[in-house]
Amino acid sequence: MAVKIFNVAVNSHAYKSGIKKGDTLLAINSNEIVDVLDYRFYQVNRNLILDIEDENRQIRSVEIKKGEYEEIGLEFETYLMDKQHSCRNKCIFCFIDQLPKGMRKSLYFKDDDSRLSFLFGNYITLTNITEHEIERIIKMHISPINVSVHTTNPELRCKMMNNRFAGESLNCLQRFADAGITLNCQIVSCPGINDGDELVRTMTDLEQLGVEMTAIVPVGLTRYRDGLYPLVPYTKETAEQTLDIIEKFGDKCKEKYGRRMFFAGDEFYILAERKIPEPEYYEDFSALEDGVGMIAYLTDDVKWALDELEYDESLNHTVTVACGTGVYSFMKDIMRMINEKFPNITIHTRSIENRFFGGVINVSGLVTGGDLISQLKDKELGSKLIIPSSMLRFENDLFLDDVSTNDVERELNIPLAAVNNNGKQLVQAIISQ
């Protein structure tokens, strides 16, 4: 394997060593370079010997001396220096399979790439990982690795993931654990399939592996499930039962190891109509991206942000905060806290029903621009509409239905402010005029 050099930064070590755009990087210190993980790992040393092949297929060695962790200066066509690896499974609960036709192409791509696990925190199934990748992870001791486990019952995992190798791939967990690789795991819990006794079995197996954290989230079902496996959503009763199992198991781990290890997603508490635990319950909030502890984190963060501010009676304006139906009551409580500090600001909290995906989907991150427009069109909104940034793609310009932020601003005739799950950002967005 080899990687084509797309560009060389001017005045960089590579530039000064005569490496040019169009050359090919073969190896660093005799270690073959296949992709970004190899490149990042082997370029940190102070003394490097790069094997370079030019466009005439002539190979030469280039010696570079630099500071530790200092960049060489090579640039590649893609961030991964390779194609993104796609998922080979057809999981019975896959959300992407439940998307309607006609959405932007990128939304239908299922990634299952170990490199993205380390670089961006993506979860992988281990069904798409090669022996080379396994050995490389162990050799480089890259941690943590994030794994979508769902169940440790091999036969059930094959069924849930529609992959006859899904059970075998669980052996990787033990290899990584034996090598001291930190494991973060995820379980998408489906009523009557991998919850109940099967969930207890999975958590028991993961506890014995010494996993760092496991997030258990309820399956999300849209209205676009024609021809797919017949799953049912969680009810208040079944959510309570599953929550009891997770909390009881977590309590035992807390007693034995001093850490909880297993956490239920916020949506379980919403479905069960239970109070969200205090911030201390979530320890270091390591599963925020999985929707675990987000409400507790934001509530606590807003309190800290408000404590640092002084009352300002000149603040006298109206804003609207929009969110999914699931967190509406919690957002109302947060807005009430802000109003106690700044009583002259009028805050309208609006819950947006997810008509695009169906009423069962209630999280803010899946609210579409079309639903925002249709449900807020004739409402009093004030001078600004505030939404969580999770409603938008990474570039913060498009909703899932390809409605743009400009479209929303134009249709509702109001500026739009997208904020992260950050108390200070939220408070500033509300009080700023």
DODREN-919832 format. One record per residue (C-alpha): residue in one letter; x, y, z. Coordinates in Angstrom, 1 decimal, m for minus. Layout:
// residues N
+------+--------+--------+--------+
: type :      u :      v :      w :
+------+--------+--------+--------+
:    A :      X :      Y :      Z :
...
+------+--------+--------+--------+
// end
This chain:
// residues 433
+------+--------+--------+--------+
: type :      u :      v :      w :
+------+--------+--------+--------+
:    M :    0.0 :    0.0 :    0.0 :
:    A :    1.0 :    3.6 :   m0.6 :
:    V :   m0.6 :    7.1 :   m0.3 :
:    K :   m0.4 :    9.8 :   m2.9 :
:    I :    0.7 :   13.2 :   m1.7 :
:    F :   m1.9 :   15.8 :   m2.6 :
:    N :    0.0 :   18.9 :   m1.5 :
:    V :    3.1 :   19.9 :    0.5 :
:    A :    2.8 :   22.9 :    2.9 :
:    V :    5.2 :   25.7 :    2.0 :
:    N :    8.3 :   25.9 :    4.2 :
:    S :    7.4 :   22.7 :    6.0 :
:    H :   10.0 :   20.0 :    6.8 :
:    A :    8.7 :   18.0 :    3.8 :
:    Y :    8.9 :   21.1 :    1.5 :
:    K :   12.5 :   21.8 :    2.5 :
:    S :   13.4 :   18.2 :    2.0 :
:    G :   12.3 :   18.3 :   m1.6 :
:    I :    9.1 :   16.3 :   m1.4 :
:    K :    6.6 :   17.4 :   m4.0 :
:    K :    2.9 :   17.2 :   m4.8 :
:    G :    2.3 :   14.0 :   m6.8 :
:    D :    4.9 :   12.0 :   m5.0 :
:    T :    3.8 :    8.9 :   m3.1 :
:    L :    4.5 :    8.2 :    0.6 :
:    L :    5.5 :    4.5 :    1.0 :
:    A :    6.8 :    4.2 :    4.5 :
:    I :    8.0 :    6.1 :    7.6 :
:    N :   10.9 :    4.5 :    9.5 :
:    S :   10.3 :    1.3 :    7.5 :
:    N :    6.6 :    1.2 :    8.6 :
:    E :    4.2 :    0.9 :    5.7 :
:    I :    1.8 :    3.8 :    5.5 :
:    V :   m1.7 :    2.8 :    4.6 :
:    D :   m3.9 :    5.6 :    6.0 :
:    V :   m4.2 :    8.4 :    8.5 :
:    L :   m3.7 :    6.3 :   11.6 :
:    D :   m0.3 :    5.0 :   10.3 :
:    Y :    0.7 :    8.5 :    9.3 :
:    R :   m0.3 :   10.2 :   12.6 :
:    F :    1.3 :    7.4 :   14.7 :
:    Y :    4.7 :    7.2 :   12.9 :
:    Q :    5.3 :   10.9 :   12.2 :
:    V :    5.5 :   11.9 :   15.8 :
:    N :    9.1 :   10.8 :   16.2 :
:    R :   12.0 :   13.3 :   16.0 :
:    N :   14.1 :   11.4 :   13.5 :
:    L :   12.3 :   10.2 :   10.4 :
:    I :   13.2 :    8.4 :    7.3 :
:    L :   10.5 :    8.6 :    4.6 :
:    D :   10.4 :    6.3 :    1.6 :
:    I :    9.2 :    8.4 :   m1.3 :
:    E :    8.3 :    7.3 :   m4.8 :
:    D :    8.2 :   10.1 :   m7.5 :
:    E :    6.0 :   10.2 :  m10.5 :
:    N :    8.7 :    8.4 :  m12.5 :
:    R :    8.5 :    5.5 :  m10.0 :
:    Q :   11.9 :    6.3 :   m8.7 :
:    I :   12.2 :    5.5 :   m4.9 :
:    R :   14.4 :    7.6 :   m2.6 :
:    S :   14.8 :    7.9 :    1.2 :
:    V :   14.3 :   11.4 :    2.8 :
:    E :   15.6 :   12.1 :    6.2 :
:    I :   13.8 :   14.6 :    8.4 :
:    K :   14.7 :   15.8 :   11.9 :
:    K :   12.0 :   17.7 :   13.7 :
:    G :   10.4 :   18.4 :   17.1 :
:    E :    8.3 :   15.6 :   18.6 :
:    Y :    4.7 :   15.8 :   17.5 :
:    E :    5.6 :   18.5 :   15.0 :
:    E :    3.9 :   18.1 :   11.6 :
:    I :    5.9 :   16.9 :    8.6 :
:    G :    3.8 :   19.1 :    6.2 :
:    L :    2.3 :   16.5 :    3.9 :
:    E :   m1.3 :   16.9 :    2.8 :
:    F :   m3.6 :   14.2 :    1.3 :
:    E :   m6.7 :   14.3 :   m0.8 :
:    T :   m8.9 :   12.9 :    1.9 :
:    Y :   m8.6 :   13.2 :    5.7 :
:    L :   m8.5 :    9.4 :    6.1 :
:    M :   m6.0 :    9.1 :    3.2 :
:    D :   m8.3 :    6.3 :    2.0 :
:    K :  m12.0 :    5.6 :    1.3 :
:    Q :  m14.3 :    5.5 :    4.3 :
:    H :  m15.3 :    2.0 :    5.2 :
:    S :  m19.0 :    1.2 :    5.0 :
:    C :  m21.2 :   m1.1 :    7.1 :
:    R :  m21.8 :   m4.6 :    5.9 :
:    N :  m24.7 :   m5.3 :    8.3 :
:    K :  m28.4 :   m4.8 :    7.9 :
:    C :  m29.4 :   m4.4 :   11.5 :
:    I :  m33.1 :   m4.8 :   12.3 :
:    F :  m33.1 :   m1.5 :   14.1 :
:    C :  m30.9 :    0.5 :   11.7 :
:    F :  m32.1 :    4.1 :   11.6 :
:    I :  m30.7 :    4.7 :    8.1 :
:    D :  m32.9 :    2.0 :    6.7 :
:    Q :  m35.9 :    3.9 :    8.1 :
:    L :  m35.2 :    7.1 :    6.1 :
:    P :  m37.6 :    8.1 :    3.4 :
:    K :  m36.4 :    8.2 :   m0.2 :
:    G :  m35.2 :   11.4 :   m1.8 :
:    M :  m33.0 :   12.8 :    1.0 :
:    R :  m29.4 :   13.9 :    0.3 :
:    K :  m27.1 :   11.0 :   m0.6 :
:    S :  m24.7 :   11.4 :    2.3 :
:    L :  m27.5 :   10.5 :    4.8 :
:    Y :  m27.8 :    7.0 :    3.4 :
:    F :  m24.1 :    6.1 :    3.9 :
:    K :  m23.5 :    3.7 :    6.8 :
:    D :  m20.0 :    4.0 :    8.2 :
:    D :  m18.3 :    1.2 :   10.1 :
:    D :  m14.7 :    2.5 :   10.2 :
:    S :  m12.3 :    1.8 :   13.1 :
:    R :  m10.3 :    5.0 :   12.2 :
:    L :  m13.4 :    7.1 :   12.7 :
:    S :  m13.9 :    5.5 :   16.1 :
:    F :  m10.5 :    6.9 :   17.3 :
:    L :  m10.7 :   10.2 :   15.4 :
:    F :  m14.3 :   11.2 :   15.9 :
:    G :  m15.8 :    8.8 :   18.5 :
:    N :  m17.9 :    6.9 :   16.0 :
:    Y :  m19.1 :    3.5 :   17.0 :
:    I :  m18.1 :    0.4 :   15.0 :
:    T :  m19.6 :   m3.1 :   15.0 :
:    L :  m16.3 :   m5.1 :   14.7 :
:    T :  m17.9 :   m7.0 :   11.7 :
:    N :  m16.0 :   m4.9 :    9.3 :
:    I :  m12.5 :   m4.9 :   10.9 :
:    T :   m9.6 :   m6.8 :    9.4 :
:    E :   m6.9 :   m8.7 :   11.2 :
:    H :   m4.4 :   m6.0 :   10.1 :
:    E :   m6.5 :   m3.4 :   11.8 :
:    I :   m6.9 :   m5.4 :   15.0 :
:    E :   m3.1 :   m6.0 :   15.3 :
:    R :   m2.4 :   m2.3 :   14.5 :
:    I :   m4.8 :   m1.1 :   17.2 :
:    I :   m3.1 :   m3.4 :   19.7 :
:    K :    0.4 :   m2.5 :   18.5 :
:    M :   m0.3 :    1.3 :   18.6 :
:    H :   m2.4 :    0.9 :   21.8 :
:    I :   m4.9 :    3.4 :   20.5 :
:    S :   m7.7 :    4.0 :   23.0 :
:    P :  m10.6 :    4.2 :   23.5 :
:    I :  m12.4 :    2.2 :   20.9 :
:    N :  m16.2 :    2.6 :   20.7 :
:    V :  m18.1 :   m0.6 :   19.9 :
:    S :  m21.8 :   m1.1 :   19.0 :
:    V :  m22.3 :   m4.3 :   20.9 :
:    H :  m26.1 :   m4.6 :   21.3 :
:    T :  m25.8 :   m8.1 :   22.7 :
:    T :  m23.1 :  m10.6 :   23.6 :
:    N :  m25.2 :  m13.5 :   22.7 :
:    P :  m23.5 :  m14.6 :   19.5 :
:    E :  m26.6 :  m16.2 :   17.9 :
:    L :  m28.8 :  m13.2 :   18.8 :
:    R :  m26.2 :  m10.7 :   17.5 :
:    C :  m26.1 :  m12.5 :   14.1 :
:    K :  m29.9 :  m12.2 :   14.0 :
:    M :  m30.0 :   m8.6 :   15.1 :
:    M :  m27.3 :   m7.5 :   12.6 :
:    N :  m28.2 :   m9.9 :    9.8 :
:    N :  m24.6 :  m10.9 :    9.6 :
:    R :  m23.5 :  m14.5 :   10.1 :
:    F :  m20.1 :  m13.2 :   11.3 :
:    A :  m21.5 :  m10.8 :   13.9 :
:    G :  m21.2 :  m13.4 :   16.8 :
:    E :  m17.6 :  m14.3 :   15.9 :
:    S :  m16.5 :  m10.6 :   15.9 :
:    L :  m17.2 :  m10.4 :   19.6 :
:    N :  m13.9 :  m12.2 :   20.1 :
:    C :  m12.2 :   m8.9 :   19.3 :
:    L :  m13.6 :   m7.4 :   22.5 :
:    Q :  m11.6 :   m9.9 :   24.6 :
:    R :   m8.4 :   m9.3 :   22.5 :
:    F :   m8.7 :   m5.5 :   23.0 :
:    A :   m9.4 :   m5.9 :   26.7 :
:    D :   m6.4 :   m8.2 :   27.2 :
:    A :   m4.3 :   m5.6 :   25.4 :
:    G :   m5.4 :   m2.9 :   27.8 :
:    I :   m7.4 :   m1.0 :   25.2 :
:    T :  m10.2 :    1.1 :   26.7 :
:    L :  m13.7 :   m0.1 :   25.6 :
:    N :  m16.7 :    2.2 :   25.3 :
:    C :  m19.8 :    0.3 :   24.3 :
:    Q :  m23.3 :    1.0 :   23.0 :
:    I :  m26.5 :   m1.1 :   23.2 :
:    V :  m29.5 :   m0.2 :   21.1 :
:    S :  m32.2 :   m1.8 :   23.2 :
:    C :  m35.2 :   m3.4 :   21.3 :
:    P :  m38.3 :   m4.5 :   23.4 :
:    G :  m38.6 :   m8.2 :   23.6 :
:    I :  m35.4 :   m8.9 :   21.7 :
:    N :  m32.2 :   m7.8 :   23.5 :
:    D :  m33.7 :   m6.3 :   26.7 :
:    G :  m34.7 :   m8.2 :   29.9 :
:    D :  m32.6 :  m11.3 :   30.6 :
:    E :  m30.6 :  m10.8 :   27.4 :
:    L :  m29.6 :   m7.3 :   28.6 :
:    V :  m28.5 :   m8.6 :   31.9 :
:    R :  m26.4 :  m11.2 :   30.1 :
:    T :  m24.8 :   m8.6 :   27.9 :
:    M :  m24.0 :   m6.2 :   30.8 :
:    T :  m22.6 :   m9.1 :   32.8 :
:    D :  m20.3 :  m10.1 :   30.0 :
:    L :  m19.2 :   m6.5 :   29.4 :
:    E :  m18.5 :   m6.0 :   33.2 :
:    Q :  m16.2 :   m9.0 :   33.1 :
:    L :  m14.3 :   m7.4 :   30.2 :
:    G :  m13.8 :   m4.3 :   32.4 :
:    V :  m15.4 :   m1.9 :   29.9 :
:    E :  m15.1 :    1.8 :   30.7 :
:    M :  m18.6 :    2.8 :   29.8 :
:    T :  m21.7 :    1.4 :   28.2 :
:    A :  m24.6 :    3.5 :   27.0 :
:    I :  m28.0 :    1.8 :   26.6 :
:    V :  m30.5 :    3.7 :   24.4 :
:    P :  m34.0 :    2.8 :   23.3 :
:    V :  m34.5 :    1.9 :   19.6 :
:    G :  m35.8 :    4.7 :   17.4 :
:    L :  m38.6 :    3.9 :   15.0 :
:    T :  m39.7 :    6.1 :   12.2 :
:    R :  m42.9 :    5.8 :   10.1 :
:    Y :  m40.9 :    4.5 :    7.2 :
:    R :  m40.6 :    0.8 :    8.1 :
:    D :  m42.4 :   m1.0 :    5.4 :
:    G :  m40.8 :   m4.3 :    4.7 :
:    L :  m38.5 :   m4.1 :    7.7 :
:    Y :  m38.3 :   m6.3 :   10.8 :
:    P :  m41.4 :   m5.9 :   13.0 :
:    L :  m40.1 :   m3.9 :   16.0 :
:    V :  m42.3 :   m2.2 :   18.6 :
:    P :  m41.5 :    1.0 :   20.5 :
:    Y :  m40.9 :    1.2 :   24.2 :
:    T :  m44.0 :    2.0 :   26.3 :
:    K :  m43.9 :    3.7 :   29.7 :
:    E :  m44.1 :    0.2 :   31.4 :
:    T :  m41.4 :   m1.5 :   29.3 :
:    A :  m39.2 :    1.6 :   29.6 :
:    E :  m39.5 :    1.5 :   33.4 :
:    Q :  m38.7 :   m2.2 :   33.5 :
:    T :  m35.5 :   m1.7 :   31.4 :
:    L :  m34.5 :    1.3 :   33.4 :
:    D :  m34.8 :   m0.7 :   36.6 :
:    I :  m32.4 :   m3.3 :   35.2 :
:    I :  m29.9 :   m0.8 :   34.0 :
:    E :  m29.9 :    1.3 :   37.3 :
:    K :  m29.7 :   m1.8 :   39.5 :
:    F :  m26.8 :   m3.2 :   37.5 :
:    G :  m25.0 :    0.2 :   37.5 :
:    D :  m25.5 :    0.5 :   41.3 :
:    K :  m23.8 :   m2.9 :   41.8 :
:    C :  m20.9 :   m1.8 :   39.6 :
:    K :  m20.6 :    1.4 :   41.6 :
:    E :  m20.3 :   m0.5 :   44.8 :
:    K :  m17.7 :   m3.0 :   43.4 :
:    Y :  m15.6 :   m0.7 :   41.2 :
:    G :  m16.4 :    2.8 :   42.3 :
:    R :  m17.9 :    3.6 :   38.9 :
:    R :  m21.2 :    2.9 :   37.4 :
:    M :  m20.1 :    1.6 :   34.0 :
:    F :  m23.7 :    1.3 :   32.6 :
:    F :  m25.9 :    4.3 :   31.8 :
:    A :  m29.4 :    4.6 :   30.3 :
:    G :  m30.1 :    7.2 :   27.7 :
:    D :  m32.1 :   10.2 :   28.7 :
:    E :  m34.9 :    9.0 :   26.5 :
:    F :  m35.5 :    6.1 :   28.8 :
:    Y :  m36.3 :    8.5 :   31.7 :
:    I :  m38.5 :   10.5 :   29.4 :
:    L :  m40.4 :    7.5 :   28.3 :
:    A :  m40.7 :    6.2 :   31.9 :
:    E :  m41.7 :    9.6 :   33.1 :
:    R :  m39.0 :    9.6 :   35.7 :
:    K :  m36.9 :   12.3 :   37.1 :
:    I :  m33.5 :   12.7 :   35.5 :
:    P :  m30.7 :   11.8 :   37.9 :
:    E :  m28.4 :   14.5 :   39.4 :
:    P :  m25.2 :   15.4 :   37.5 :
:    E :  m23.0 :   13.4 :   39.9 :
:    Y :  m24.8 :   10.2 :   38.8 :
:    Y :  m23.2 :   10.6 :   35.3 :
:    E :  m19.7 :   10.8 :   36.7 :
:    D :  m17.5 :   12.3 :   33.9 :
:    F :  m20.4 :   12.6 :   31.3 :
:    S :  m18.5 :   10.3 :   29.0 :
:    A :  m21.6 :    9.3 :   27.0 :
:    L :  m23.1 :   12.7 :   26.1 :
:    E :  m22.9 :   12.0 :   22.4 :
:    D :  m25.2 :    9.0 :   23.0 :
:    G :  m27.8 :   11.1 :   24.6 :
:    V :  m26.8 :   10.0 :   28.1 :
:    G :  m26.9 :   12.7 :   30.7 :
:    M :  m27.4 :   15.6 :   28.3 :
:    I :  m30.3 :   17.0 :   30.2 :
:    A :  m28.5 :   16.9 :   33.6 :
:    Y :  m25.4 :   18.4 :   32.0 :
:    L :  m27.2 :   21.3 :   30.3 :
:    T :  m29.2 :   22.0 :   33.5 :
:    D :  m26.1 :   22.1 :   35.6 :
:    D :  m24.2 :   24.1 :   33.0 :
:    V :  m26.9 :   26.7 :   32.8 :
:    K :  m26.8 :   27.1 :   36.6 :
:    W :  m23.1 :   27.7 :   36.5 :
:    A :  m23.5 :   30.2 :   33.7 :
:    L :  m26.2 :   32.1 :   35.5 :
:    D :  m24.1 :   32.3 :   38.7 :
:    E :  m21.4 :   34.2 :   36.8 :
:    L :  m23.8 :   36.9 :   35.5 :
:    E :  m25.3 :   40.0 :   37.2 :
:    Y :  m28.9 :   41.0 :   36.8 :
:    D :  m29.4 :   43.5 :   34.1 :
:    E :  m32.8 :   45.3 :   34.1 :
:    S :  m32.2 :   46.7 :   30.7 :
:    L :  m32.6 :   43.3 :   29.1 :
:    N :  m36.2 :   43.4 :   27.8 :
:    H :  m36.8 :   41.4 :   24.7 :
:    T :  m38.5 :   38.2 :   23.5 :
:    V :  m37.0 :   35.1 :   22.1 :
:    T :  m38.2 :   31.6 :   21.2 :
:    V :  m36.5 :   28.3 :   22.0 :
:    A :  m37.5 :   25.3 :   19.9 :
:    C :  m36.9 :   21.6 :   20.9 :
:    G :  m38.2 :   18.1 :   20.4 :
:    T :  m41.3 :   17.0 :   22.3 :
:    G :  m39.3 :   14.6 :   24.5 :
:    V :  m37.2 :   17.3 :   26.3 :
:    Y :  m39.9 :   20.0 :   26.3 :
:    S :  m40.8 :   19.8 :   30.0 :
:    F :  m37.1 :   19.9 :   30.9 :
:    M :  m36.4 :   22.8 :   28.6 :
:    K :  m39.3 :   24.7 :   30.3 :
:    D :  m37.6 :   24.2 :   33.6 :
:    I :  m34.3 :   25.5 :   32.3 :
:    M :  m36.0 :   28.5 :   30.8 :
:    R :  m37.7 :   29.1 :   34.1 :
:    M :  m34.2 :   29.3 :   35.8 :
:    I :  m33.0 :   31.8 :   33.2 :
:    N :  m36.2 :   33.9 :   33.7 :
:    E :  m35.6 :   34.0 :   37.5 :
:    K :  m32.3 :   35.7 :   36.8 :
:    F :  m33.6 :   37.9 :   33.9 :
:    P :  m37.4 :   38.4 :   34.5 :
:    N :  m37.7 :   41.1 :   31.8 :
:    I :  m36.9 :   38.7 :   29.0 :
:    T :  m39.8 :   36.8 :   27.6 :
:    I :  m38.9 :   33.2 :   26.6 :
:    H :  m41.3 :   31.2 :   24.5 :
:    T :  m40.4 :   27.5 :   24.6 :
:    R :  m42.0 :   25.6 :   21.7 :
:    S :  m42.1 :   21.8 :   21.3 :
:    I :  m41.9 :   20.6 :   17.7 :
:    E :  m43.7 :   17.4 :   16.9 :
:    N :  m41.7 :   15.3 :   14.5 :
:    R :  m44.2 :   14.8 :   11.7 :
:    F :  m41.5 :   14.1 :    9.2 :
:    F :  m40.3 :   10.8 :   10.8 :
:    G :  m43.4 :   10.1 :   12.8 :
:    G :  m44.7 :   10.9 :   16.3 :
:    V :  m42.6 :    8.1 :   18.0 :
:    I :  m39.5 :   10.1 :   17.2 :
:    N :  m39.3 :   12.9 :   19.8 :
:    V :  m35.6 :   13.9 :   20.1 :
:    S :  m34.5 :   17.4 :   19.2 :
:    G :  m31.7 :   16.3 :   17.0 :
:    L :  m34.1 :   14.8 :   14.4 :
:    V :  m36.4 :   17.8 :   14.1 :
:    T :  m36.5 :   19.0 :   10.5 :
:    G :  m36.6 :   22.4 :    9.1 :
:    G :  m40.0 :   21.8 :    7.5 :
:    D :  m41.5 :   20.9 :   10.8 :
:    L :  m40.0 :   24.0 :   12.4 :
:    I :  m41.5 :   26.2 :    9.7 :
:    S :  m45.0 :   24.6 :    9.6 :
:    Q :  m45.4 :   24.6 :   13.4 :
:    L :  m44.0 :   28.0 :   14.1 :
:    K :  m45.3 :   29.9 :   11.1 :
:    D :  m48.1 :   31.8 :   12.9 :
:    K :  m46.6 :   31.9 :   16.4 :
:    E :  m45.2 :   34.9 :   18.2 :
:    L :  m41.5 :   34.3 :   18.2 :
:    G :  m39.9 :   37.6 :   19.2 :
:    S :  m36.5 :   38.8 :   17.9 :
:    K :  m34.7 :   35.4 :   17.7 :
:    L :  m35.3 :   31.7 :   17.2 :
:    I :  m32.9 :   29.5 :   19.2 :
:    I :  m32.4 :   25.8 :   18.3 :
:    P :  m30.0 :   23.1 :   19.4 :
:    S :  m27.2 :   22.7 :   16.8 :
:    S :  m27.9 :   18.9 :   16.8 :
:    M :  m30.8 :   19.7 :   14.4 :
:    L :  m28.2 :   20.7 :   11.8 :
:    R :  m25.5 :   18.8 :    9.9 :
:    F :  m21.8 :   19.4 :   10.8 :
:    E :  m21.6 :   22.5 :    8.6 :
:    N :  m24.6 :   24.1 :   10.5 :
:    D :  m26.5 :   25.0 :    7.4 :
:    L :  m28.9 :   22.2 :    6.6 :
:    F :  m31.6 :   20.2 :    8.5 :
:    L :  m32.2 :   16.5 :    7.8 :
:    D :  m34.9 :   17.3 :    5.2 :
:    D :  m32.4 :   19.6 :    3.3 :
:    V :  m34.2 :   22.7 :    4.4 :
:    S :  m31.5 :   25.3 :    5.0 :
:    T :  m31.2 :   27.7 :    7.9 :
:    N :  m31.7 :   30.5 :    5.4 :
:    D :  m35.0 :   28.9 :    4.4 :
:    V :  m36.2 :   28.9 :    8.0 :
:    E :  m35.1 :   32.5 :    8.6 :
:    R :  m36.8 :   33.6 :    5.5 :
:    E :  m40.1 :   31.7 :    6.1 :
:    L :  m40.4 :   32.7 :    9.7 :
:    N :  m38.9 :   36.2 :    9.2 :
:    I :  m36.6 :   35.8 :   12.2 :
:    P :  m32.8 :   35.3 :   12.8 :
:    L :  m31.9 :   31.7 :   13.7 :
:    A :  m29.3 :   30.9 :   16.4 :
:    A :  m28.0 :   27.3 :   16.7 :
:    V :  m26.3 :   26.5 :   20.0 :
:    N :  m24.5 :   23.4 :   21.3 :
:    N :  m25.4 :   21.5 :   24.5 :
:    N :  m23.6 :   24.2 :   26.4 :
:    G :  m25.1 :   26.2 :   29.2 :
:    K :  m23.1 :   29.4 :   28.6 :
:    Q :  m23.9 :   29.4 :   24.9 :
:    L :  m27.6 :   28.9 :   25.6 :
:    V :  m27.8 :   31.7 :   28.2 :
:    Q :  m25.8 :   34.1 :   26.0 :
:    A :  m28.0 :   33.3 :   23.0 :
:    I :  m31.1 :   34.2 :   25.1 :
:    I :  m29.9 :   37.3 :   26.8 :
:    S :  m28.0 :   38.9 :   23.9 :
:    Q :  m30.1 :   41.3 :   21.9 :
+------+--------+--------+--------+
// end
